[in-house]
């Protein structure tokens, strides 16, 4: 969790960090860009973390860690509604 947003990431390695109170997340996994359909939310995450080798996340910001057999789509969700956050600016709705 970061700034009111929940980041759903996939990585090959998650372990206790050498830094006290942190979780180490390494080898982030994203779509291989070979598909015709591109998910803009995952593209935003790829751009944000493209040069990152290892993340050291404070334990209190990690909601859960799951070991999965098949990778899903990485995304950013609003922490209150759970809806995916769009990476594009959205014009405000008139009348509200």
N, C-alpha and C positions, 0 to 999 in steps of 0.2 A: 504494500500500500504506500502510495506517495501522493501527497497533496490532494487528498480526497478521491483519488483514482486507484483502482485495483489493476495491477499489471499481471496478466496471465502469460507466463513465459515457459518455454521448454528448454531444458538443458540436459547435457549428457552427464554432468557431475554436480552433485550437491553434497556439501559436507560442513562440518564445524570449521570455522575460520581460525586462523592463528591469532586473530584479534578477539579478545574477550568480548562476548555478547553479540557476535556477528555470525552470520551464515554465509558460507562461500558458495557461489553459484558460478560454474565454469562451462565453457563450450555451449553457448546458447545455440539453439536450433531454430531455423526459419525455413519457410518454403524454398525450394530450389530454383524458383523463378522460371521453371520450364512450362508451367501451365499457362493457358491462354487467359484465364480469369485471374485478375490480381486483386487481392484484398487490400484496400487502402489503409486499414487499421494495422495490418501486419507490416505493410511497407513502412509505416511511420515508426513502428518499433524497430524494424531492421535498420533504418536510417539512424535512429537514436543510439542503438547499441552496436553498430557495425564495427567499431574499432575496439570494443571492450573484450578483454581476454577473461577477466574474472571480476564478478561483482561481489562486494562484501556488504551484505545487507544487515541492518540492525535487526536482532531477533524479534523485537516488538513490531516491526513492520511486515513480518512474514505471517500470512494468515494460515497457510497450510502448504505442505509439500506432499505430492503424490507420485508414486512410481507407476507409470502407465506403459502399456504395451504398444500403443499407437499414438503418435503425436497428433494433437488437434491444432487449431488455429490460434496463434498468439494474438492477444488483443488487450485493449485497455477498457475497463468498465467503470462506470460511476459507482462509487462505494455505497450510495444510498439506494438508487433505483436498480442497479445491476445491469443497466442497459449499456451496450457498447457505445463508446465515445467516438464520435465522428472526427476524423482528422481534418476535415474541411470546415471553414467558417460557415455558419448557417445564419441566414438573415433572420432577424426577429419577426415573429408572427404579429401582424398588425391587429389592433383591437384588444391586446392583452396588456 
